[in-house]
Each structure stands twice: as structure tokens, then as C-alpha cells.
């Protein structure tokens, strides 16, 4: 692992992802195609993820399906 240097005021983003098998099972249970493209907008300002993504990307990187 490469050495990482931090300075005062630096920030770190830890972005977890849902396990692909769990995403596949959820998509199957919901009868959704993972490659269906979505366009998402916010009613309250800027999104913290891309506004164009697939259903699979939404369930993998944006939503917490474990909780």
C-alpha cells in the first residue's frame, strides 16, 4: 500500500459498495434490469453522486441495501 500523507484540513472520503451478489439478488427480487439507465435530480441542491447512472450502480454505490 502506498504511503499517504495528510495535512491539516485534508479530508478523506470512504465510499463503501454493496456486494455484487446481494445487488443481483435484490434486482432479481424487484424484477429490475441492472443496466436500465436512470436520470436522477435533486429537489434540494447538488447530488453527491452522478445524475446519470444505471439501476445496478444505484444499488451498488448509492443506496445502503444491507441495513
C-alpha positions as a Markdown table, in Angstrom:
| # | Residue | x | y | z |
|---|---|---|---|---|
| 1 | Unk | 0.0 | 0.0 | 0.0 |
| 2 | Unk | 1.4 | 3.4 | -0.9 |
| 3 | Unk | 2.2 | 5.9 | 1.8 |
| 4 | Unk | -0.4 | 8.6 | 2.1 |
| 5 | Unk | 0.5 | 12.0 | 3.6 |
| 6 | Unk | -2.2 | 14.2 | 5.1 |
| 7 | Unk | -2.0 | 17.9 | 6.0 |
| 8 | Unk | -4.2 | 19.8 | 8.4 |
| 9 | Unk | -7.5 | 20.4 | 6.8 |
| 10 | Unk | -7.3 | 17.5 | 4.4 |
| 11 | Unk | -10.4 | 15.3 | 4.1 |
| 12 | Unk | -10.9 | 11.6 | 3.4 |
| 13 | Unk | -13.9 | 10.0 | 1.7 |
| 14 | Unk | -14.6 | 6.4 | 2.4 |
| 15 | Unk | -17.2 | 5.2 | 0.0 |
| 16 | Unk | -18.4 | 1.6 | 0.6 |
| 17 | Unk | -20.1 | -0.5 | -2.0 |
| 18 | Unk | -22.7 | -3.2 | -1.7 |
| 19 | Unk | -21.6 | -6.8 | -2.5 |
| 20 | Unk | -22.4 | -7.6 | -6.2 |
| 21 | Unk | -24.2 | -10.9 | -5.3 |
| 22 | Unk | -26.5 | -9.1 | -2.9 |
| 23 | Unk | -27.2 | -6.4 | -5.6 |
| 24 | Unk | -28.0 | -9.2 | -8.1 |
| 25 | Unk | -30.4 | -10.9 | -5.6 |
| 26 | Unk | -32.2 | -7.6 | -4.9 |
| 27 | Unk | -32.5 | -6.7 | -8.5 |
| 28 | Unk | -34.0 | -10.2 | -9.2 |
| 29 | Unk | -36.4 | -9.9 | -6.3 |
| 30 | Unk | -37.5 | -6.5 | -7.5 |
| 31 | Unk | -37.7 | -7.7 | -11.1 |
| 32 | Unk | -35.4 | -4.9 | -12.3 |
| 33 | Unk | -32.8 | -4.9 | -15.1 |
| 34 | Unk | -29.5 | -3.7 | -13.7 |
| 35 | Unk | -28.5 | -2.0 | -16.9 |
| 36 | Unk | -31.6 | 0.2 | -17.1 |
| 37 | Unk | -30.4 | 3.8 | -17.2 |
| 38 | Unk | -31.7 | 6.4 | -14.7 |
| 39 | Unk | -31.7 | 10.2 | -14.6 |
| 40 | Unk | -31.8 | 11.5 | -11.1 |
| 41 | Unk | -32.3 | 15.1 | -9.9 |
| 42 | Unk | -32.4 | 16.7 | -6.5 |
| 43 | Unk | -35.1 | 18.9 | -5.0 |
| 44 | Unk | -32.6 | 20.3 | -2.5 |
| 45 | Unk | -29.5 | 21.2 | -4.5 |
| 46 | Unk | -26.4 | 19.3 | -5.7 |
| 47 | Unk | -26.4 | 15.4 | -5.7 |
| 48 | Unk | -23.5 | 13.6 | -4.1 |
| 49 | Unk | -23.4 | 11.0 | -7.0 |
| 50 | Unk | -23.7 | 11.2 | -10.8 |
| 51 | Unk | -27.2 | 12.3 | -12.1 |
| 52 | Unk | -26.9 | 9.6 | -14.9 |
| 53 | Unk | -26.4 | 6.1 | -13.7 |
| 54 | Unk | -27.8 | 2.6 | -14.0 |
| 55 | Unk | -30.1 | 0.8 | -11.6 |
| 56 | Unk | -27.1 | -1.5 | -10.8 |
| 57 | Unk | -24.9 | 1.5 | -10.0 |
| 58 | Unk | -27.6 | 3.0 | -7.8 |
| 59 | Unk | -28.0 | -0.2 | -5.7 |
| 60 | Unk | -24.2 | -0.8 | -5.6 |
| 61 | Unk | -22.8 | 2.6 | -4.9 |
| 62 | Unk | -25.5 | 4.9 | -3.7 |
| 63 | Unk | -28.1 | 3.0 | -1.6 |
| 64 | Unk | -27.4 | 1.0 | 1.6 |
| 65 | Unk | -29.1 | -2.3 | 1.0 |
| 66 | Unk | -27.5 | -4.0 | 4.0 |
| 67 | Unk | -29.2 | -2.0 | 6.7 |
